Amino acid sequence: MLAKMTAKNQLTLPKSVTAAVGPAEYFDVEARNGQIILTPVRIQRGDAVRAKLAELDLQEQDIADAVAWAHQPSSPAPVKSRRKK
């Protein structure tokens, strides 16, 4: 089967291929020996939460600060500083 890549590097996978591997919204993509390998990934809720936390770049100290703030009545919320990377 052929799949054409668009100018935006997008591929449409044939329905028969996606039906054979089952429903998947995400695929792990790997280049190996000149081939593109797609592996269906089923993201669990826990994985989605971990991905969001990674995106927010939260550190252990940020969480500790938030917990400490939550235990103090009528304190302003802590503001996460934006560190330059």
N, C-alpha and C positions, 0 to 999 in steps of 0.2 A: 504494500500500500504506500502511496505517496502522501506527504503532507507538505504544503507550501508555506514557506516562511514569508511573512509580510515585511514591509519596509520598517515596521516597528518591532521586528524580531519576535513576532507572535506566530504561534502554530495552532492549528485546529487539529485535534486528535480525532481520528476516525471513530465513529460511534461503536463499531465492533470491537475496537481495541479497549476503549474505556469500559464497555460492558463486560469484557473478559476479566478486567482487574477489579471491578466493583466500583461503587461510588467513592470519589475522592475529589476534594476541592484543591488540595495541595499536593505537589510532587517534589521529592528530593531530586535534584538535578546534578549529574556527575558526568564529566568528560573522561572517557577511558579509551585509550588506544584509537583515537580518532572517531569515537562514537559518542553519542549523547545518550546517557542512561537515565530514564525517568522511573522513579519508584514512588508509588502512591503512599501518601502519608496521611494518616487519620489523626488529626490533632485533637487531643482530649482537652477538657476544660482546664485542667491543671496546667497543661502545656501553654494554653492561651494566656493564663494568668502569669506564668513565669515569663513568657515572651513580652507581655505588657510591662512587667516589672523591669525587665532588662532594657526595654525601650525608654523607660523613665530614668534609668541610670541611678536607681536607689541604692544606697550603701547601708551597711548595718547601722551606722551612726544615725542616719536619717530616720530609720525605723525606731531606734532607741529614743531619739528626740520626740518623735510623734507619740510614743507610748507615755513618756514622761509628761508631755503636754496634756495628754488625755486624762491624767490623774490629778491635774491641777485645775480646780474650778475657776472659771472666768479669766482664763489666760488667753492671749492672742495666739492664733495658730502659728506654728513654726513655718518659716519660709525657707525653702530649699535654695541654697545659693547655686548660682550657675557657674560651675567650674569650667575654665577653658581647657580644652583637650589638646 
